Amino acid sequence: MRWQDYPLMEEEVLIVREGGKILFDFHKTVFARVAARYLESLSPITVRERGERIVLELEAEKGEELRAWLLLNLGKGFFITELESLELR
């Protein structure tokens, strides 16, 4: 199963490591609440909509910073699922 096909709950943030990049798949409501205001400082490679979800693609260093921040803020109505992409192996 590709990570894009993974069934996600609204409050779930999917984090996928792909080579030197980290992808974050947020539901639009969670994205607006926890990540949108930091978008400029994250300097994303890409930001794209995928139905009701927003996918951020970040360089590994910025991705690790966002991941750490999300882990520190888990009590704010979302949870994290992490995957290592097998597509590039």
C-alpha positions as CSV (number, residue, x, y, z in Angstrom):
1,M,0.0,0.0,0.0
2,R,1.3,3.4,-0.9
3,W,1.3,6.1,1.8
4,Q,-1.2,8.1,-0.3
5,D,-3.7,5.2,0.0
6,Y,-3.4,4.9,3.7
7,P,-6.9,5.6,5.3
8,L,-6.5,8.6,7.7
9,M,-8.8,10.0,10.4
10,E,-9.4,13.7,10.5
11,E,-7.3,14.3,13.5
12,E,-4.4,12.1,12.2
13,V,-1.2,13.6,10.9
14,L,0.8,11.2,8.7
15,I,4.5,11.7,8.7
16,V,6.4,9.9,5.9
17,R,10.2,9.9,5.4
18,E,11.3,9.7,1.8
19,G,15.0,9.9,1.3
20,G,16.2,13.4,2.3
21,K,12.6,14.7,2.6
22,I,9.8,14.4,5.2
23,L,6.1,14.7,4.1
24,F,3.4,15.8,6.5
25,D,-0.2,14.9,5.5
26,F,-2.7,17.0,7.6
27,H,-6.5,17.2,7.4
28,K,-7.3,20.8,6.4
29,T,-8.8,21.7,9.8
30,V,-5.7,20.4,11.7
31,F,-3.4,22.1,9.3
32,A,-5.2,25.4,9.8
33,R,-5.1,25.0,13.6
34,V,-1.5,23.8,14.1
35,A,0.7,24.5,11.0
36,A,-0.6,27.1,8.7
37,R,0.8,30.1,10.6
38,Y,4.3,28.6,10.5
39,L,4.3,27.8,6.8
40,E,6.6,30.7,5.8
41,S,9.3,29.8,8.4
42,L,9.1,26.1,7.3
43,S,10.1,26.9,3.7
44,P,8.3,23.9,2.3
45,I,9.5,22.3,-1.0
46,T,5.8,21.9,-1.9
47,V,2.4,22.4,-0.4
48,R,-0.4,20.6,-2.2
49,E,-4.1,19.8,-1.5
50,R,-5.2,16.2,-1.7
51,G,-8.9,16.2,-1.3
52,E,-9.6,17.3,2.3
53,R,-5.9,17.0,3.2
54,I,-2.8,19.2,2.9
55,V,0.6,17.6,2.1
56,L,3.7,19.5,3.1
57,E,7.0,18.4,1.7
58,L,10.0,19.6,3.7
59,E,13.8,19.1,3.7
60,A,14.8,16.7,6.4
61,E,16.1,19.3,8.8
62,K,13.0,21.4,8.7
63,G,10.8,18.3,8.8
64,E,12.5,17.1,12.0
65,E,11.9,20.5,13.6
66,L,8.2,20.3,12.7
67,R,8.0,16.7,13.9
68,A,9.5,17.6,17.2
69,W,7.1,20.5,17.6
70,L,4.1,18.3,16.8
71,L,5.3,15.7,19.4
72,L,5.5,18.4,22.0
73,N,1.9,19.6,21.2
74,L,0.1,16.2,20.9
75,G,-2.5,17.3,23.5
76,K,-4.0,19.8,21.0
77,G,-6.5,17.5,19.3
78,F,-4.4,15.5,16.8
79,F,-2.2,12.4,16.8
80,I,0.7,11.3,14.7
81,T,1.3,8.2,12.5
82,E,4.8,7.8,11.1
83,L,5.9,5.7,8.1
84,E,9.1,5.1,6.3
85,S,8.4,5.1,2.6
86,L,9.2,1.8,0.9
87,E,8.7,3.3,-2.6
88,L,12.3,4.5,-2.9
89,R,13.9,1.2,-1.8
